[in-house]
Amino acid sequence: MRYKSKQELLADIRTEHDLLCARLRDIPKSRYREQDVWGDGWTVSDLVAHLAEWQSMFLAWYDDGLRGATPEMPAPGYKWSEMSKLNRAIWAKHRSRSPALARADFDSGYRRILDIVEGLSTDELLVPGCFEWTGKHALAAYLAPNTASHFRFAIRVIKRWQAGRAHPGRPDQRLRLTKARPPKSTKPESRTRRRG
């Protein structure tokens, strides 16, 4: 989705977050560990942990960029072309986490991202090159796939599961950034925020 303003981006993030949270509230806690919500064995808790981990990765990229460090994107040891492998590693990493801890991480990451978005201008969010670490892309190109777009995806997965139609795909094939995904290789010259 192409955003025209900070307000439009914030509205999309908040709306999709609220819709996802409403959907999660409607699921009895006893079903949070029910398998095959997505692919082969994923639970609602796994899905929430997945969203939280991608929020955390975005926050790490942002923090690294502000410090002048080179963000390791999408994650240390992984390339954009290795999304299936990375998503499977995320699933394995959080598999034993309690639903409450997964949700707490998700909520914490969401609040921090909202604070960042609220503190930036429309230009800083939507104009390519305002942050050198984002290369020729706007910050929103990294932000939206880890918030609003990812929330929409999770809502679709949960709806299918609740309707008794678990998605036939495997999470290691599908859980990835959506259309706004950054390019496969981003090699910014400097990683600090431009001022001007």
N, CA and C atoms as a LAMMPS dump frame, in Angstrom:
ITEM: TIMESTEP
0
ITEM: NUMBER OF ATOMS
588
ITEM: BOX BOUNDS ff ff ff
-5.0000000000000000e+02 5.0000000000000000e+02
-5.0000000000000000e+02 5.0000000000000000e+02
-5.0000000000000000e+02 5.0000000000000000e+02
ITEM: ATOMS id mol type element x y z
1 1 1 N 0.846 -1.18 0
2 1 2 C 0 0 0
3 1 3 C 0.887 1.237 0
4 2 1 N 0.564 2.157 -0.839
5 2 2 C 1.288 3.426 -0.885
6 2 3 C 0.586 4.416 0.025
7 3 1 N 1.334 4.973 0.927
8 3 2 C 0.757 5.924 1.878
9 3 3 C 1.025 7.337 1.393
10 4 1 N 0.042 8.211 1.625
11 4 2 C 0.183 9.606 1.206
12 4 3 C 0.563 10.516 2.358
13 5 1 N 0.401 10.015 3.589
14 5 2 C 0.696 10.854 4.747
15 5 3 C 1.024 9.976 5.952
16 6 1 N 1.611 10.608 6.922
17 6 2 C 1.875 9.945 8.199
18 6 3 C 0.565 9.466 8.815
19 7 1 N -0.47 10.296 8.726
20 7 2 C -1.755 9.953 9.312
21 7 3 C -2.343 8.7 8.663
22 8 1 N -2.18 8.597 7.359
23 8 2 C -2.684 7.42 6.648
24 8 3 C -1.926 6.161 7.077
25 9 1 N -0.615 6.262 7.208
26 9 2 C 0.193 5.133 7.672
27 9 3 C -0.201 4.734 9.091
28 10 1 N -0.297 5.712 9.98
29 10 2 C -0.694 5.422 11.362
30 10 3 C -2.08 4.804 11.426
31 11 1 N -2.996 5.324 10.644
32 11 2 C -4.363 4.789 10.646
33 11 3 C -4.368 3.34 10.192
34 12 1 N -3.599 3.023 9.167
35 12 2 C -3.539 1.648 8.67
36 12 3 C -2.948 0.716 9.728
37 13 1 N -1.852 1.134 10.339
38 13 2 C -1.225 0.313 11.38
39 13 3 C -2.197 0.087 12.531
40 14 1 N -2.799 1.163 13.02
41 14 2 C -3.718 1.048 14.17
42 14 3 C -4.957 0.223 13.834
43 15 1 N -5.537 0.466 12.669
44 15 2 C -6.75 -0.257 12.28
45 15 3 C -6.487 -1.75 12.192
46 16 1 N -5.426 -2.127 11.495
47 16 2 C -5.13 -3.561 11.337
48 16 3 C -4.738 -4.194 12.664
49 17 1 N -4.03 -3.459 13.498
50 17 2 C -3.677 -3.958 14.827
51 17 3 C -4.939 -4.211 15.64
52 18 1 N -5.841 -3.234 15.635
53 18 2 C -7.079 -3.376 16.412
54 18 3 C -7.937 -4.533 15.905
55 19 1 N -8.006 -4.708 14.592
56 19 2 C -8.764 -5.824 14.026
57 19 3 C -8.143 -7.164 14.426
58 20 1 N -6.822 -7.23 14.378
59 20 2 C -6.137 -8.456 14.786
60 20 3 C -6.366 -8.738 16.265
61 21 1 N -6.228 -7.73 17.101
62 21 2 C -6.412 -7.919 18.543
63 21 3 C -7.841 -8.346 18.868
64 22 1 N -8.811 -7.789 18.158
65 22 2 C -10.21 -8.199 18.371
66 22 3 C -10.378 -9.666 18.003
67 23 1 N -9.765 -10.07 16.92
68 23 2 C -9.842 -11.462 16.489
69 23 3 C -9.173 -12.369 17.524
70 24 1 N -8.027 -11.94 18.047
71 24 2 C -7.315 -12.74 19.06
72 24 3 C -8.121 -12.842 20.351
73 25 1 N -8.8 -11.752 20.73
74 25 2 C -9.628 -11.77 21.946
75 25 3 C -10.772 -12.771 21.837
76 26 1 N -11.253 -12.976 20.619
77 26 2 C -12.371 -13.899 20.406
78 26 3 C -11.964 -15.37 20.461
79 27 1 N -10.665 -15.627 20.465
80 27 2 C -10.194 -17.015 20.499
81 27 3 C -10.031 -17.431 21.96
82 28 1 N -10.694 -18.501 22.371
83 28 2 C -10.508 -18.961 23.759
84 28 3 C -9.027 -19.296 24.01
85 29 1 N -8.552 -18.929 25.173
86 29 2 C -7.143 -19.177 25.515
87 29 3 C -6.788 -20.659 25.371
88 30 1 N -7.766 -21.522 25.587
89 30 2 C -7.524 -22.961 25.48
90 30 3 C -7.181 -23.387 24.049
91 31 1 N -7.472 -22.536 23.082
92 31 2 C -7.184 -22.885 21.68
93 31 3 C -5.881 -22.268 21.169
94 32 1 N -5.205 -21.49 21.982
95 32 2 C -3.981 -20.828 21.538
96 32 3 C -2.86 -21.807 21.211
97 33 1 N -2.926 -23.016 21.741
98 33 2 C -1.905 -24.038 21.482
99 33 3 C -2.396 -25.116 20.516
100 34 1 N -3.559 -24.91 19.954
101 34 2 C -4.091 -25.844 18.964
102 34 3 C -3.248 -25.755 17.695
103 35 1 N -2.844 -26.901 17.19
104 35 2 C -1.942 -26.911 16.04
105 35 3 C -2.677 -26.758 14.719
106 36 1 N -1.882 -26.512 13.704
107 36 2 C -2.334 -26.399 12.317
108 36 3 C -3.185 -25.17 12.029
109 37 1 N -2.915 -24.112 12.778
110 37 2 C -3.518 -22.821 12.436
111 37 3 C -2.96 -22.405 11.078
112 38 1 N -1.695 -22.702 10.899
113 38 2 C -1.022 -22.41 9.637
114 38 3 C -0.037 -23.533 9.374
115 39 1 N -0.104 -24.111 8.207
116 39 2 C 0.873 -25.114 7.822
117 39 3 C 0.885 -26.32 8.732
118 40 1 N 2.061 -26.814 8.995
119 40 2 C 2.227 -28.067 9.735
120 40 3 C 2.609 -27.836 11.188
121 41 1 N 1.626 -27.51 11.984
122 41 2 C 1.873 -27.44 13.417
123 41 3 C 1.846 -26.061 14.042
124 42 1 N 1.757 -25.003 13.266
125 42 2 C 1.75 -23.673 13.852
126 42 3 C 0.478 -23.466 14.67
127 43 1 N 0.64 -22.758 15.783
128 43 2 C -0.469 -22.425 16.674
129 43 3 C -0.74 -20.922 16.603
130 44 1 N -1.82 -20.493 17.232
131 44 2 C -2.083 -19.052 17.337
132 44 3 C -0.917 -18.386 18.065
133 45 1 N -0.446 -19.021 19.11
134 45 2 C 0.687 -18.48 19.862
135 45 3 C 1.926 -18.35 18.977
136 46 1 N 2.182 -19.34 18.123
137 46 2 C 3.317 -19.271 17.2
138 46 3 C 3.162 -18.101 16.241
139 47 1 N 1.952 -17.879 15.761
140 47 2 C 1.689 -16.779 14.838
141 47 3 C 1.939 -15.435 15.507
142 48 1 N 1.485 -15.278 16.742
143 48 2 C 1.703 -14.029 17.483
144 48 3 C 3.2 -13.832 17.742
145 49 1 N 3.9 -14.894 18.112
146 49 2 C 5.349 -14.801 18.34
147 49 3 C 6.075 -14.421 17.054
148 50 1 N 5.606 -14.937 15.941
149 50 2 C 6.186 -14.605 14.638
150 50 3 C 6.05 -13.104 14.35
151 51 1 N 4.855 -12.573 14.573
152 51 2 C 4.634 -11.142 14.368
153 51 3 C 5.529 -10.318 15.285
154 52 1 N 5.63 -10.75 16.542
155 52 2 C 6.471 -10.035 17.514
156 52 3 C 7.93 -10.052 17.098
157 53 1 N 8.398 -11.169 16.584
158 53 2 C 9.804 -11.272 16.167
159 53 3 C 10.1 -10.358 14.987
160 54 1 N 9.192 -10.276 14.024
161 54 2 C 9.41 -9.374 12.895
162 54 3 C 9.366 -7.911 13.33
163 55 1 N 8.519 -7.58 14.284
164 55 2 C 8.531 -6.216 14.836
165 55 3 C 9.882 -5.948 15.486
166 56 1 N 10.359 -6.922 16.233
167 56 2 C 11.653 -6.789 16.907
168 56 3 C 12.79 -6.616 15.905
169 57 1 N 12.718 -7.349 14.802
170 57 2 C 13.761 -7.203 13.775
171 57 3 C 13.726 -5.8 13.181
172 58 1 N 12.519 -5.294 12.882
173 58 2 C 12.434 -3.919 12.374
174 58 3 C 13.059 -2.942 13.364
175 59 1 N 12.731 -3.095 14.634
176 59 2 C 13.271 -2.187 15.66
177 59 3 C 14.795 -2.274 15.728
178 60 1 N 15.342 -3.45 15.546
179 60 2 C 16.805 -3.607 15.538
180 60 3 C 17.403 -2.888 14.327
181 61 1 N 16.767 -3.022 13.167
182 61 2 C 17.267 -2.319 11.98
183 61 3 C 17.266 -0.822 12.223
184 62 1 N 16.159 -0.33 12.753
185 62 2 C 15.999 1.103 12.996
186 62 3 C 17.051 1.598 13.985
187 63 1 N 17.195 0.889 15.101
188 63 2 C 18.18 1.287 16.116
189 63 3 C 19.597 1.24 15.57
190 64 1 N 19.932 0.183 14.829
191 64 2 C 21.266 0.094 14.224
192 64 3 C 21.507 1.259 13.288
193 65 1 N 20.515 1.564 12.46
194 65 2 C 20.655 2.666 11.52
195 65 3 C 20.875 3.993 12.208
196 66 1 N 20.161 4.251 13.294
197 66 2 C 20.325 5.506 14.023
198 66 3 C 21.703 5.609 14.68
199 67 1 N 22.259 4.476 15.075
200 67 2 C 23.589 4.466 15.697
201 67 3 C 24.718 4.536 14.674
202 68 1 N 24.355 4.451 13.404
203 68 2 C 25.363 4.467 12.365
204 68 3 C 25.917 3.091 12.047
205 69 1 N 25.326 2.064 12.602
206 69 2 C 25.746 0.69 12.321
207 69 3 C 25.016 0.182 11.081
208 70 1 N 25.522 -0.887 10.532
209 70 2 C 24.883 -1.508 9.381
210 70 3 C 23.87 -2.544 9.858
211 71 1 N 22.587 -2.314 9.626
212 71 2 C 21.596 -3.31 10.047
213 71 3 C 21.794 -4.618 9.278
214 72 1 N 21.703 -5.711 9.974
215 72 2 C 21.777 -7.019 9.326
216 72 3 C 20.358 -7.404 8.974
217 73 1 N 20.053 -7.271 7.686
218 73 2 C 18.69 -7.503 7.239
219 73 3 C 18.624 -8.717 6.327
220 74 1 N 17.625 -9.549 6.534
221 74 2 C 16.543 -9.378 7.488
222 74 3 C 16.935 -9.734 8.919
223 75 1 N 17.913 -10.64 9.079
224 75 2 C 18.386 -11.023 10.415
225 75 3 C 19.815 -11.531 10.27
226 76 1 N 20.592 -11.486 11.348
227 76 2 C 21.965 -11.981 11.259
228 76 3 C 22.018 -13.408 10.698
229 77 1 N 22.842 -13.574 9.663
230 77 2 C 23.024 -14.885 9.053
231 77 3 C 22.019 -15.23 7.964
232 78 1 N 21.086 -14.314 7.652
233 78 2 C 20.056 -14.589 6.64
234 78 3 C 20.041 -13.494 5.584
235 79 1 N 19.72 -13.909 4.356
236 79 2 C 19.522 -12.979 3.25
237 79 3 C 18.024 -12.902 2.975
238 80 1 N 17.61 -11.865 2.241
239 80 2 C 16.195 -11.738 1.886
240 80 3 C 15.716 -12.955 1.109
241 81 1 N 16.59 -13.586 0.377
242 81 2 C 16.213 -14.767 -0.405
243 81 3 C 16.042 -16.013 0.465
244 82 1 N 16.329 -15.913 1.75
245 82 2 C 16.23 -17.051 2.662
246 82 3 C 15.076 -16.898 3.658
247 83 1 N 13.991 -16.299 3.199
248 83 2 C 12.862 -16.038 4.087
249 83 3 C 12.266 -17.321 4.658
250 84 1 N 12.161 -18.356 3.848
251 84 2 C 11.592 -19.612 4.334
252 84 3 C 12.406 -20.155 5.496
253 85 1 N 13.696 -20.144 5.328
254 85 2 C 14.61 -20.64 6.372
255 85 3 C 14.506 -19.77 7.629
256 86 1 N 14.467 -18.463 7.457
257 86 2 C 14.366 -17.553 8.587
258 86 3 C 13.043 -17.738 9.331
259 87 1 N 11.95 -17.82 8.603
260 87 2 C 10.657 -17.98 9.266
261 87 3 C 10.564 -19.303 10.009
262 88 1 N 11.178 -20.325 9.481
263 88 2 C 11.206 -21.612 10.178
264 88 3 C 12.049 -21.482 11.458
265 89 1 N 13.153 -20.75 11.403
266 89 2 C 13.992 -20.54 12.593
267 89 3 C 13.247 -19.731 13.653
268 90 1 N 12.477 -18.747 13.228
269 90 2 C 11.664 -17.963 14.165
270 90 3 C 10.661 -18.88 14.861
271 91 1 N 10.01 -19.726 14.083
272 91 2 C 9.038 -20.669 14.643
273 91 3 C 9.713 -21.567 15.678
274 92 1 N 10.87 -22.113 15.345
275 92 2 C 11.582 -23.007 16.272
276 92 3 C 12.027 -22.252 17.531
277 93 1 N 12.482 -21.039 17.357
278 93 2 C 12.958 -20.227 18.488
279 93 3 C 11.861 -19.97 19.515
280 94 1 N 10.656 -19.741 19.057
281 94 2 C 9.563 -19.352 19.952
282 94 3 C 8.567 -20.47 20.242
283 95 1 N 8.826 -21.645 19.733
284 95 2 C 7.886 -22.76 19.828
285 95 3 C 7.45 -23.056 21.259
286 96 1 N 8.349 -22.942 22.207
287 96 2 C 8.007 -23.309 23.587
288 96 3 C 7.556 -22.113 24.432
289 97 1 N 7.479 -20.948 23.848
290 97 2 C 7.042 -19.76 24.593
291 97 3 C 5.576 -19.845 24.953
292 98 1 N 5.261 -19.298 26.085
293 98 2 C 3.859 -19.28 26.489
294 98 3 C 3.102 -18.251 25.646
295 99 1 N 1.817 -18.471 25.435
296 99 2 C 1.015 -17.482 24.719
297 99 3 C 1.08 -16.096 25.371
298 100 1 N 1.131 -16.054 26.688
299 100 2 C 1.17 -14.761 27.389
300 100 3 C 2.465 -14.01 27.083
301 101 1 N 3.591 -14.709 27.062
302 101 2 C 4.868 -14.048 26.752
303 101 3 C 4.92 -13.611 25.294
304 102 1 N 4.416 -14.443 24.402
305 102 2 C 4.38 -14.065 22.987
306 102 3 C 3.545 -12.801 22.808
307 103 1 N 2.409 -12.752 23.46
308 103 2 C 1.536 -11.583 23.35
309 103 3 C 2.182 -10.349 23.972
310 104 1 N 2.855 -10.516 25.106
311 104 2 C 3.527 -9.378 25.748
312 104 3 C 4.599 -8.799 24.829
313 105 1 N 5.361 -9.658 24.159
314 105 2 C 6.381 -9.19 23.212
315 105 3 C 5.739 -8.462 22.033
316 106 1 N 4.645 -9.024 21.544
317 106 2 C 3.924 -8.412 20.432
318 106 3 C 3.429 -7.02 20.826
319 107 1 N 2.798 -6.91 21.986
320 107 2 C 2.263 -5.624 22.447
321 107 3 C 3.367 -4.6 22.676
322 108 1 N 4.463 -5.04 23.251
323 108 2 C 5.592 -4.149 23.526
324 108 3 C 6.201 -3.617 22.231
325 109 1 N 6.416 -4.501 21.27
326 109 2 C 6.967 -4.083 19.98
327 109 3 C 6.045 -3.121 19.26
328 110 1 N 4.768 -3.41 19.307
329 110 2 C 3.779 -2.547 18.664
330 110 3 C 3.815 -1.136 19.264
331 111 1 N 3.822 -1.047 20.584
332 111 2 C 3.86 0.269 21.246
333 111 3 C 5.127 1.036 20.868
334 112 1 N 6.249 0.355 20.827
335 112 2 C 7.503 1.037 20.495
336 112 3 C 7.495 1.531 19.053
337 113 1 N 6.98 0.707 18.149
338 113 2 C 6.889 1.131 16.746
339 113 3 C 5.952 2.325 16.613
340 114 1 N 4.826 2.3 17.298
341 114 2 C 3.911 3.452 17.251
342 114 3 C 4.603 4.716 17.754
343 115 1 N 5.369 4.598 18.834
344 115 2 C 6.105 5.756 19.352
345 115 3 C 7.053 6.324 18.299
346 116 1 N 7.738 5.439 17.579
347 116 2 C 8.661 5.889 16.536
348 116 3 C 7.901 6.598 15.432
349 117 1 N 6.831 5.97 14.938
350 117 2 C 6.069 6.557 13.841
351 117 3 C 5.482 7.904 14.257
352 118 1 N 4.939 7.975 15.46
353 118 2 C 4.354 9.233 15.929
354 118 3 C 5.396 10.338 16.048
355 119 1 N 6.644 9.98 16.314
356 119 2 C 7.699 10.97 16.482
357 119 3 C 8.357 11.429 15.195
358 120 1 N 8.005 10.834 14.069
359 120 2 C 8.619 11.19 12.792
360 120 3 C 7.649 11.989 11.936
361 121 1 N 8.193 12.721 10.995
362 121 2 C 7.372 13.499 10.067
363 121 3 C 6.924 12.622 8.9
364 122 1 N 5.985 13.133 8.128
365 122 2 C 5.553 12.418 6.919
366 122 3 C 6.742 12.171 6.005
367 123 1 N 7.573 13.189 5.813
368 123 2 C 8.746 13.02 4.95
369 123 3 C 9.684 11.939 5.473
370 124 1 N 9.954 11.944 6.76
371 124 2 C 10.855 10.931 7.317
372 124 3 C 10.308 9.525 7.129
373 125 1 N 9.009 9.388 7.108
374 125 2 C 8.387 8.08 6.94
375 125 3 C 8.242 7.677 5.477
376 126 1 N 7.948 8.64 4.603
377 126 2 C 7.533 8.293 3.248
378 126 3 C 8.478 8.697 2.129
379 127 1 N 9.43 9.556 2.411
380 127 2 C 10.346 9.987 1.361
381 127 3 C 11.581 9.087 1.352
382 128 1 N 11.864 8.487 0.206
383 128 2 C 13.053 7.627 0.12
384 128 3 C 14.326 8.405 0.442
385 129 1 N 15.217 7.742 1.175
386 129 2 C 16.509 8.326 1.471
387 129 3 C 16.584 9.192 2.708
388 130 1 N 15.488 9.388 3.423
389 130 2 C 15.559 10.194 4.648
390 130 3 C 16.43 9.503 5.698
391 131 1 N 16.47 8.201 5.649
392 131 2 C 17.347 7.42 6.518
393 131 3 C 18.306 6.696 5.586
394 132 1 N 19.567 6.951 5.733
395 132 2 C 20.53 6.377 4.799
396 132 3 C 20.522 4.856 4.811
397 133 1 N 20.217 4.241 5.958
398 133 2 C 20.227 2.78 6.016
399 133 3 C 19.131 2.143 5.18
400 134 1 N 18.092 2.914 4.815
401 134 2 C 17.017 2.367 3.99
402 134 3 C 17.324 2.466 2.511
403 135 1 N 18.496 3.013 2.183
404 135 2 C 18.884 3.124 0.787
405 135 3 C 17.917 3.978 0.001
406 136 1 N 17.483 3.47 -1.15
407 136 2 C 16.589 4.231 -2.024
408 136 3 C 15.12 4.046 -1.663
409 137 1 N 14.865 3.447 -0.521
410 137 2 C 13.495 3.179 -0.102
411 137 3 C 13.108 4.059 1.082
412 138 1 N 11.821 4.315 1.192
413 138 2 C 11.299 5.045 2.346
414 138 3 C 11.277 4.121 3.559
415 139 1 N 11.3 4.69 4.73
416 139 2 C 11.219 3.906 5.96
417 139 3 C 9.95 3.054 5.968
418 140 1 N 8.865 3.579 5.422
419 140 2 C 7.597 2.84 5.385
420 140 3 C 7.719 1.517 4.627
421 141 1 N 8.656 1.427 3.687
422 141 2 C 8.851 0.178 2.943
423 141 3 C 9.366 -0.937 3.847
424 142 1 N 9.979 -0.573 4.938
425 142 2 C 10.447 -1.556 5.92
426 142 3 C 9.457 -1.687 7.077
427 143 1 N 8.741 -0.622 7.333
428 143 2 C 7.82 -0.558 8.464
429 143 3 C 6.491 -1.264 8.192
430 144 1 N 5.853 -0.948 7.087
431 144 2 C 4.522 -1.493 6.789
432 144 3 C 4.487 -3.025 6.731
433 145 1 N 5.471 -3.687 6.116
434 145 2 C 5.415 -5.152 6.076
435 145 3 C 5.527 -5.801 7.456
436 146 1 N 6.047 -5.083 8.415
437 146 2 C 6.205 -5.625 9.762
438 146 3 C 5.106 -5.181 10.709
439 147 1 N 4.15 -4.438 10.168
440 147 2 C 3.017 -3.996 10.982
441 147 3 C 1.726 -4.269 10.209
442 148 1 N 1.157 -3.248 9.593
443 148 2 C -0.168 -3.354 8.974
444 148 3 C -0.305 -4.529 8.006
445 149 1 N 0.627 -4.684 7.091
446 149 2 C 0.536 -5.782 6.121
447 149 3 C 0.626 -7.138 6.8
448 150 1 N 1.49 -7.238 7.785
449 150 2 C 1.649 -8.499 8.515
450 150 3 C 0.419 -8.788 9.366
451 151 1 N -0.178 -7.754 9.928
452 151 2 C -1.395 -7.939 10.713
453 151 3 C -2.534 -8.437 9.823
454 152 1 N -2.653 -7.857 8.604
455 152 2 C -3.684 -8.304 7.66
456 152 3 C -3.489 -9.781 7.322
457 153 1 N -2.243 -10.131 7.089
458 153 2 C -1.941 -11.53 6.776
459 153 3 C -2.371 -12.446 7.928
460 154 1 N -2.025 -12.083 9.155
461 154 2 C -2.37 -12.912 10.318
462 154 3 C -3.885 -13.029 10.476
463 155 1 N -4.602 -11.964 10.209
464 155 2 C -6.065 -11.997 10.286
465 155 3 C -6.612 -13.013 9.286
466 156 1 N -6.082 -12.995 8.057
467 156 2 C -6.542 -13.963 7.052
468 156 3 C -6.266 -15.397 7.496
469 157 1 N -5.091 -15.635 8.051
470 157 2 C -4.738 -16.986 8.524
471 157 3 C -5.712 -17.43 9.609
472 158 1 N -5.966 -16.556 10.571
473 158 2 C -6.86 -16.9 11.686
474 158 3 C -8.283 -17.124 11.192
475 159 1 N -8.751 -16.286 10.274
476 159 2 C -10.104 -16.452 9.73
477 159 3 C -10.263 -17.819 9.069
478 160 1 N -9.271 -18.19 8.273
479 160 2 C -9.33 -19.503 7.598
480 160 3 C -9.361 -20.627 8.625
481 161 1 N -8.527 -20.519 9.637
482 161 2 C -8.476 -21.55 10.681
483 161 3 C -9.807 -21.627 11.42
484 162 1 N -10.368 -20.481 11.788
485 162 2 C -11.638 -20.463 12.502
486 162 3 C -12.778 -21.014 11.647
487 163 1 N -12.663 -20.867 10.355
488 163 2 C -13.691 -21.388 9.455
489 163 3 C -13.464 -22.871 9.149
490 164 1 N -12.407 -23.431 9.725
491 164 2 C -12.118 -24.841 9.508
492 164 3 C -11.406 -25.13 8.212
493 165 1 N -10.803 -24.082 7.643
494 165 2 C -10.08 -24.248 6.386
495 165 3 C -8.631 -23.832 6.58
496 166 1 N -7.889 -24.631 7.307
497 166 2 C -6.476 -24.309 7.514
498 166 3 C -5.807 -24.142 6.162
499 167 1 N -4.925 -23.189 6.068
500 167 2 C -4.248 -22.909 4.809
501 167 3 C -3.399 -24.103 4.395
502 168 1 N -3.487 -24.497 3.131
503 168 2 C -2.741 -25.664 2.683
504 168 3 C -1.237 -25.437 2.579
505 169 1 N -0.81 -24.185 2.588
506 169 2 C 0.617 -23.9 2.464
507 169 3 C 1.375 -24.216 3.728
508 170 1 N 2.667 -24.069 3.633
509 170 2 C 3.518 -24.271 4.797
510 170 3 C 4.021 -22.912 5.241
511 171 1 N 4.159 -22.695 6.542
512 171 2 C 4.593 -21.382 7.012
513 171 3 C 5.98 -21.019 6.524
514 172 1 N 6.814 -21.999 6.283
515 172 2 C 8.15 -21.664 5.823
516 172 3 C 8.14 -21.211 4.367
517 173 1 N 6.999 -21.363 3.698
518 173 2 C 6.891 -20.886 2.327
519 173 3 C 6.171 -19.547 2.244
520 174 1 N 5.284 -19.235 3.162
521 174 2 C 4.428 -18.073 2.999
522 174 3 C 4.681 -16.932 3.975
523 175 1 N 5.046 -17.199 5.195
524 175 2 C 5.186 -16.115 6.156
525 175 3 C 6.414 -15.293 5.819
526 176 1 N 6.185 -14.269 5.075
527 176 2 C 7.264 -13.417 4.626
528 176 3 C 6.725 -12.011 4.433
529 177 1 N 7.606 -11.101 4.181
530 177 2 C 7.167 -9.732 3.951
531 177 3 C 6.32 -9.682 2.698
532 178 1 N 5.398 -8.737 2.646
533 178 2 C 4.474 -8.644 1.537
534 178 3 C 4.966 -7.662 0.489
535 179 1 N 4.073 -7.119 -0.319
536 179 2 C 4.432 -6.289 -1.46
537 179 3 C 5.414 -5.168 -1.148
538 180 1 N 5.336 -4.604 0.029
539 180 2 C 6.206 -3.481 0.356
540 180 3 C 7.607 -3.931 0.767
541 181 1 N 7.904 -5.22 0.582
542 181 2 C 9.189 -5.776 0.988
543 181 3 C 10.341 -5.011 0.353
544 182 1 N 11.366 -4.741 1.133
545 182 2 C 12.546 -4.072 0.597
546 182 3 C 13.239 -4.961 -0.423
547 183 1 N 14.16 -4.409 -1.179
548 183 2 C 14.861 -5.188 -2.195
549 183 3 C 15.694 -6.296 -1.566
550 184 1 N 16.106 -7.23 -2.403
551 184 2 C 16.886 -8.365 -1.904
552 184 3 C 18.222 -7.944 -1.34
553 185 1 N 18.791 -6.892 -1.845
554 185 2 C 20.05 -6.425 -1.265
555 185 3 C 19.991 -4.923 -1.114
556 186 1 N 20.267 -4.484 0.069
557 186 2 C 20.315 -3.06 0.367
558 186 3 C 21.695 -2.77 0.901
559 187 1 N 22.419 -1.931 0.199
560 187 2 C 23.779 -1.627 0.62
561 187 3 C 23.928 -0.123 0.787
562 188 1 N 23.32 0.407 1.836
563 188 2 C 23.449 1.848 2.055
564 188 3 C 24.889 2.223 2.345
565 189 1 N 25.265 3.397 1.887
566 189 2 C 26.634 3.855 2.097
567 189 3 C 26.881 4.218 3.551
568 190 1 N 25.937 4.855 4.158
569 190 2 C 26.054 5.241 5.559
570 190 3 C 24.761 4.9 6.245
571 191 1 N 24.798 4.643 7.524
572 191 2 C 23.61 4.15 8.214
573 191 3 C 22.989 5.159 9.163
574 192 1 N 23.342 6.381 9.076
575 192 2 C 22.805 7.365 9.988
576 192 3 C 21.67 8.125 9.328
577 193 1 N 20.871 8.724 10.147
578 193 2 C 19.736 9.496 9.662
579 193 3 C 20.251 10.786 9.038
580 194 1 N 19.739 11.103 7.877
581 194 2 C 20.116 12.361 7.238
582 194 3 C 19.383 13.503 7.904
583 195 1 N 20.03 14.574 8.016
584 195 2 C 19.416 15.797 8.543
585 195 3 C 19.41 16.819 7.421
586 196 1 N 18.413 17.654 7.41
587 196 2 C 18.486 18.656 6.385
588 196 3 C 17.287 19.365 6.22
